[in-house]
Amino acid sequence: MLQKLKLAVRKGASANIPLRIETGTLSFAAISAMAKSAPLRVTAPGHNLPDGWYVAIVDAKGTTELNAADSNSIRDSEFHRVTWIDADTVDFDGISAANFRTYTSGGYLAFYAPMSLASYTSARMDIKTRVGGEVILALNTTGGTLEIDAATSTVWIRLDDTSLDSVAARRDYVFDLELVSASAVDAICSADSVLEVLPEVTTSV
């Protein structure tokens, strides 16, 4: 089942929104160290995580503060954004481990594996008032409003301060996002994903 996304943008402002594209496969990387640092630094040799990915910790001993309650049924709230440090190390953004218990052994980083975007040549995204309705705004790689970053399994939405000029504010729109390859067109979110367009307040120059 495709995930329903909800995004918010503001008229009159530029936006660079990353959509990190993951598979449905839960993967694991064995932890060898957890530092009592701010932010929390975790060593998991060969983790293969892109920068900005969402990761949970399961079954660690000693430093148990971030362990998922059930390692086989991880809640969305138990995933945390990480910053890539190197091929073996990540930092958990915004989490201080200075007062955590000392790591002793074991545990895994748990994450949904990044989806390979290497075969996709373009992306497209139509914004409508309702599913099946008229296109209000079309975003695509040709026009530069979408960008595929295969290295980090990310599709970027890139809007400038005039991109939403034709879109009414103070309402929600629906969208989905499609990736196009030589052999297929693949949707990466549900067709009733929501884009909230916020009004511009500051209009002075």
Secondary structure per residue as TSV (DSSP state, phi and psi in degrees):
chain	resnum	aa	ss	phi	psi
A	1	M	-	360.0	131.4
A	2	L	-	-74.0	143.8
A	3	Q	-	-75.6	140.3
A	4	K	-	-88.8	121.8
A	5	L	-	-98.8	153.4
A	6	K	E	-133.9	121.2
A	7	L	E	-122.9	155.2
A	8	A	E	-131.0	135.4
A	9	V	E	-135.0	159.7
A	10	R	E	-119.5	132.7
A	11	K	T	-59.9	143.6
A	12	G	T	81.0	5.0
A	13	A	S	-128.4	148.4
A	14	S	-	-80.1	157.6
A	15	A	E	-148.7	138.8
A	16	N	E	-127.5	103.5
A	17	I	E	-112.6	118.1
A	18	P	E	-87.7	131.6
A	19	L	E	-112.6	108.0
A	20	R	E	-86.4	122.9
A	21	I	-	-98.0	116.6
A	22	E	E	-116.6	159.4
A	23	T	E	-86.1	179.1
A	24	G	E	-91.0	9.9
A	25	T	E	-95.7	119.6
A	26	L	E	-79.6	124.7
A	27	S	E	-114.6	163.6
A	28	F	E	-137.4	144.1
A	29	A	E	-130.5	126.2
A	30	A	E	-67.8	132.7
A	31	I	-	-85.9	137.1
A	32	S	-	-116.2	-15.4
A	33	A	E	-160.8	147.4
A	34	M	E	-137.1	120.8
A	35	A	E	-89.2	146.5
A	36	K	S	-84.6	71.8
A	37	S	-	-129.9	169.8
A	38	A	S	-125.5	110.5
A	39	P	S	-75.5	165.1
A	40	L	E	-58.5	127.1
A	41	R	E	-110.1	127.6
A	42	V	E	-120.2	132.3
A	43	T	E	-101.9	123.3
A	44	A	-	-140.8	91.5
A	45	P	T	-51.8	130.0
A	46	G	T	66.8	34.5
A	47	H	-	-62.0	-30.0
A	48	N	-	63.8	30.7
A	49	L	-	-94.5	135.2
A	50	P	-	-73.1	161.5
A	51	D	T	-64.6	138.3
A	52	G	T	83.9	8.2
A	53	W	-	-75.2	161.2
A	54	Y	E	-103.3	129.5
A	55	V	E	-138.0	143.3
A	56	A	E	-112.8	162.8
A	57	I	E	-114.1	133.2
A	58	V	E	-130.0	140.9
A	59	D	S	62.8	22.4
A	60	A	-	-74.1	146.7
A	61	K	B	-108.7	143.5
A	62	G	S	89.1	-78.4
A	63	T	-	-82.7	90.7
A	64	T	-	-106.0	-0.8
A	65	E	T	-60.1	-31.0
A	66	L	T	-103.5	3.6
A	67	N	B	-58.0	135.0
A	68	A	-	-62.5	143.6
A	69	A	S	-61.9	-36.8
A	70	D	S	-132.8	110.1
A	71	S	T	-67.0	-13.2
A	72	N	T	-104.9	2.2
A	73	S	S	-149.9	75.8
A	74	I	-	-82.1	128.9
A	75	R	-	-77.6	153.0
A	76	D	G	-55.5	-37.7
A	77	S	G	-69.1	-12.1
A	78	E	G	-92.4	-0.8
A	79	F	-	-92.8	139.6
A	80	H	E	-130.5	145.7
A	81	R	E	-73.5	138.2
A	82	V	E	-121.0	154.0
A	83	T	E	-104.5	128.3
A	84	W	E	-69.7	124.3
A	85	I	E	-101.2	-51.9
A	86	D	E	-158.3	-173.4
A	87	A	T	-63.5	-14.3
A	88	D	T	-116.1	-7.7
A	89	T	E	-137.1	140.2
A	90	V	E	-135.1	154.3
A	91	D	E	-107.4	140.1
A	92	F	E	-89.4	110.1
A	93	D	T	-59.7	130.6
A	94	G	T	73.4	11.1
A	95	I	-	-116.9	119.4
A	96	S	-	-93.4	129.6
A	97	A	-	-106.0	14.2
A	98	A	T	-58.0	-32.8
A	99	N	T	-107.1	11.8
A	100	F	S	-74.0	161.1
A	101	R	-	-68.8	158.3
A	102	T	-	-74.5	133.2
A	103	Y	-	-64.5	137.3
A	104	T	-	-115.7	-45.9
A	105	S	B	-173.9	166.8
A	106	G	-	70.0	-173.0
A	107	G	-	95.4	163.1
A	108	Y	E	-140.3	148.7
A	109	L	E	-81.8	128.2
A	110	A	E	-114.4	132.6
A	111	F	E	-159.2	154.5
A	112	Y	E	-80.5	126.9
A	113	A	E	-59.7	138.8
A	114	P	E	-61.4	140.9
A	115	M	-	-85.4	134.2
A	116	S	-	-70.7	126.0
A	117	L	-	-106.7	9.7
A	118	A	T	-61.6	-29.7
A	119	S	T	-86.4	-7.3
A	120	Y	E	-88.5	134.5
A	121	T	E	-102.8	-19.0
A	122	S	E	-158.6	168.2
A	123	A	E	-139.4	153.0
A	124	R	E	-147.3	149.5
A	125	M	E	-149.6	115.2
A	126	D	E	-99.6	135.9
A	127	I	E	-108.1	126.2
A	128	K	E	-134.6	163.0
A	129	T	S	-74.0	-26.7
A	130	R	S	-156.2	161.2
A	131	V	T	-61.7	126.7
A	132	G	T	87.1	-1.6
A	133	G	S	-85.0	-171.5
A	134	E	-	-73.0	144.0
A	135	V	E	-72.2	121.7
A	136	I	E	-88.7	-38.9
A	137	L	E	-153.4	134.0
A	138	A	E	-112.3	125.1
A	139	L	E	-108.4	146.0
A	140	N	E	-163.0	166.5
A	141	T	T	-71.7	-30.4
A	142	T	T	-60.6	-42.1
A	143	G	T	-85.9	-3.6
A	144	G	T	83.7	4.3
A	145	T	S	-85.7	-13.5
A	146	L	E	-125.6	147.4
A	147	E	E	-141.6	131.3
A	148	I	E	-94.3	121.2
A	149	D	E	-110.6	90.2
A	150	A	G	-64.7	-29.4
A	151	A	G	-63.8	-30.7
A	152	T	G	-116.1	13.0
A	153	S	T	52.2	45.1
A	154	T	E	-127.3	138.1
A	155	V	E	-107.9	126.2
A	156	W	E	-98.9	133.4
A	157	I	E	-95.3	120.9
A	158	R	E	-123.1	110.7
A	159	L	E	-117.4	140.7
A	160	D	-	-99.0	-175.9
A	161	D	T	-72.5	-6.0
A	162	T	T	-111.4	-3.6
A	163	S	T	-59.6	-30.4
A	164	L	T	-103.7	16.6
A	165	D	T	-57.1	-34.6
A	166	S	T	-90.9	4.5
A	167	V	S	-108.6	126.4
A	168	A	-	-68.9	140.8
A	169	A	S	-89.9	178.9
A	170	R	S	63.5	37.4
A	171	R	E	-157.6	166.8
A	172	D	E	-102.4	142.5
A	173	Y	E	-118.9	165.9
A	174	V	E	-110.1	154.4
A	175	F	E	-156.6	162.0
A	176	D	E	-138.0	171.4
A	177	L	E	-128.6	127.8
A	178	E	E	-118.0	138.5
A	179	L	E	-107.1	135.7
A	180	V	E	-115.5	128.2
A	181	S	E	-119.5	-177.9
A	182	A	S	-65.6	-23.0
A	183	S	S	-118.4	-7.2
A	184	A	-	-158.6	162.2
A	185	V	E	-122.7	118.7
A	186	D	E	-117.0	126.5
A	187	A	E	-81.5	140.9
A	188	I	-	-115.7	1.9
A	189	C	S	-152.1	166.1
A	190	S	-	-70.1	155.9
A	191	A	T	-71.9	-11.2
A	192	D	T	-106.5	24.5
A	193	S	E	-60.8	151.5
A	194	V	E	-115.0	132.1
A	195	L	E	-115.9	115.9
A	196	E	E	-93.4	124.6
A	197	V	E	-103.7	115.7
A	198	L	E	-91.9	150.0
A	199	P	-	-74.8	154.3
A	200	E	-	-85.8	130.9
A	201	V	-	-100.9	-50.8
A	202	T	-	-81.5	112.7
A	203	T	-	-120.4	-0.1
A	204	S	-	-72.6	156.5
A	205	V	-	-121.2	360.0
